Amino acid sequence: MHGHPGAEATYVPAGEQTFRMPDGVHRVAARHGAAGHTPDTPMQVSSSSAVDLRALVLFVVDATRPFSTPAKLP
C-alpha cells in the first residue's frame, strides 16, 4: 500500500494492471488507459494477468514531498 503526492495515469500495452483503492478495485486491461487518481489516494498496484504486465505510468507530483509514502486503506 502506498500513495503519491499528485495525480497518476496509466496505459497498459500488455497484461492487466489492478489498483485496489478505498473506492474499490479497478482493472486496466491491455490496450487501455486510466485517468489519474487524486493526490494521496491509498492504493495497492499489482499485475493481474497470466501475461507479463507492461505499463506506462505518468505521475504529476509535488516535488517538495516524497514521491511515494506508505498508506493504509480506510
VENBELZI-V56176 format. One record per run of one state. SS is the DSSP state (@ for helix, = for strand, . for the rest). FROM is the first residue (numbers start at 1). LEN is the number of residues. If there is no record, write none. Layout:
SS FROM LEN
SS FROM LEN
//
This chain:
. 1 1
= 2 2
. 4 2
= 6 9
. 15 1
= 16 6
. 22 2
= 24 6
. 30 2
= 32 3
. 35 8
= 43 5
. 48 6
= 54 8
. 62 7
= 69 2
. 71 4
//
